[in-house]
């Protein structure tokens, strides 16, 4: 059984059709990259997978881990192991980063009938993940994403992923706006999490990221449809030819 | 003013009765203070919404009700324990405005600190009271202050002598009880913190039973040179309660005063905070949080007077309003002619959780000096949908996510309170209150988006 099966997915946003019939199958252990020009629907797909309610699914279905993903609320999907690394991580003044992540981890633990983790148990785990992403410990008590640089925000997303250990991770343009050092650190974090139990969908605008996170499959999304699929070599080809739809 | 005359007879009757038995009735200065204040109240009456200072708050429900002066009521130790704060050495309990020695615990205090009920202090030691009582409160302009002064008898009396540092808060608990007739009380607190002394005072207003009650409280807080004072005002009475409170702060040279107002309860609430920075280099923080739902009306009126050079004042008020609640923020800053190098800042941020909630926010700057820095700003927003989704996408359910966001907003105020038992108490109250609010808020999908209403609002997280 596949971990994720998207069948004929049509999505409207503000009465405007963005996704026009997407089919995609992702198995555990695989990394898929979705590439495409601006406005092709990449982020919409990512947000639908994370169950953002403003996106109106008009047709099709998404089966995740044998369950109907479209029936799930955002928090349920998260507890079932879906994780979205946001393109634009949200700043939440007044909530400490460590507190936020412990709340998230505990919400998921509770969902699975596990004991909640107290601050004492959580801290070493949190520090270990901070180290993985080469993040400063002072980010521990700062408000969520508030005053973080672009690179720090993206690293903070991967930090959450490392902590929550999702089954399906969707990375929405995690590489955009990163300098090469930050990109390497983010990629290292992501690669550490690759494993036979976990699948990833890496949404990107630029081929550059895929030098560091080598996907098993590459899909080209143009105008709400997947127009081509192939192996990692497809990304290189796109770098040469751009996103022009082949005749 | 018309409204006042309706019940004037009742007040006159109460006042006549009061004069016969009140503590200090034989003291000419006190008699005089009370009588002239009562005369002023009769003259001016209750304010109406035509009065600029009361434009957004209609007190006719108070003016129309015939209140009786509070009388003795029995409250058990258990009830006080349930309402109060555990682990505090010095707690004064007032039942319907009257000091209850049996329910209070003054405990061991450092030398140079006296804590008493005002009524007992008047009887035992009227000289110390005379030099401050009624010297600062504006009974001429404000008729509620006049009314309070007319009935001024009991409340908290705190005197900290020069250089004494008091680490534990002095906690004043005001309990109003149920009664078959509407009751009024006029607690009057006098807090004198001498030069270089340090203290924290908490006023906490609660109620037992749900009948109409009118608490009209006034506090005069005198902070000497270099004194460091924190004052907390917590309103958590039931929804039938009317609460008008006035905190008048007189600051000496380089005194540092923080006022924290937390309005959670009460039906019709008006909280006046009026610091006068009378000496050079004084600093004043006026920090507030008001959280309303149902039909609560929570009015915050600040009047910050810069009377000396080189003083700094900061006003930060955050409001959270749900259902049909109505909040008011009126921040007035007066910079006198000689108060050069004044640095005054005012910020009011509001979250409206329903379409029927309402906030009126009004800055008012009167500047007569020419070398000053004054800024003010206000925002009105909703819970940001992006932030809510972000939290939910991490597994946190919608109600918890809402609570977290409300808490984050409230935390801005909590963060301005120095760590202490008082702050912990406030934090617990706010947490419990916000959980109730988060549970009752309708999901976003059923709330019309602000764009549709053509309102000019800014989203804040």
Boltz contact constraints between the chains, C-beta under 6 A:
constraints:
  - contact:
      token1: [A, 50]
      token2: [B, 393]
      max_distance: 6.0
  - contact:
      token1: [A, 52]
      token2: [B, 389]
      max_distance: 6.0
  - contact:
      token1: [A, 74]
      token2: [B, 392]
      max_distance: 6.0
  - contact:
      token1: [A, 74]
      token2: [B, 393]
      max_distance: 6.0
  - contact:
      token1: [A, 75]
      token2: [B, 392]
      max_distance: 6.0
  - contact:
      token1: [A, 75]
      token2: [B, 395]
      max_distance: 6.0
  - contact:
      token1: [A, 75]
      token2: [B, 397]
      max_distance: 6.0
  - contact:
      token1: [A, 78]
      token2: [B, 393]
      max_distance: 6.0
  - contact:
      token1: [A, 78]
      token2: [B, 394]
      max_distance: 6.0
  - contact:
      token1: [A, 78]
      token2: [B, 395]
      max_distance: 6.0
  - contact:
      token1: [A, 79]
      token2: [B, 395]
      max_distance: 6.0
  - contact:
      token1: [A, 84]
      token2: [B, 393]
      max_distance: 6.0
  - contact:
      token1: [A, 90]
      token2: [B, 386]
      max_distance: 6.0
  - contact:
      token1: [A, 90]
      token2: [B, 387]
      max_distance: 6.0
  - contact:
      token1: [A, 90]
      token2: [B, 390]
      max_distance: 6.0
  - contact:
      token1: [A, 92]
      token2: [B, 387]
      max_distance: 6.0
  - contact:
      token1: [A, 92]
      token2: [B, 461]
      max_distance: 6.0
  - contact:
      token1: [A, 93]
      token2: [B, 461]
      max_distance: 6.0
  - contact:
      token1: [A, 94]
      token2: [B, 408]
      max_distance: 6.0
  - contact:
      token1: [A, 94]
      token2: [B, 411]
      max_distance: 6.0
  - contact:
      token1: [A, 94]
      token2: [B, 412]
      max_distance: 6.0
  - contact:
      token1: [A, 95]
      token2: [B, 404]
      max_distance: 6.0
  - contact:
      token1: [A, 95]
      token2: [B, 408]
      max_distance: 6.0
  - contact:
      token1: [A, 103]
      token2: [B, 396]
      max_distance: 6.0
  - contact:
      token1: [A, 104]
      token2: [B, 394]
      max_distance: 6.0
  - contact:
      token1: [A, 104]
      token2: [B, 395]
      max_distance: 6.0
  - contact:
      token1: [A, 104]
      token2: [B, 396]
      max_distance: 6.0
  - contact:
      token1: [A, 107]
      token2: [B, 395]
      max_distance: 6.0
  - contact:
      token1: [A, 107]
      token2: [B, 396]
      max_distance: 6.0
  - contact:
      token1: [A, 108]
      token2: [B, 395]
      max_distance: 6.0
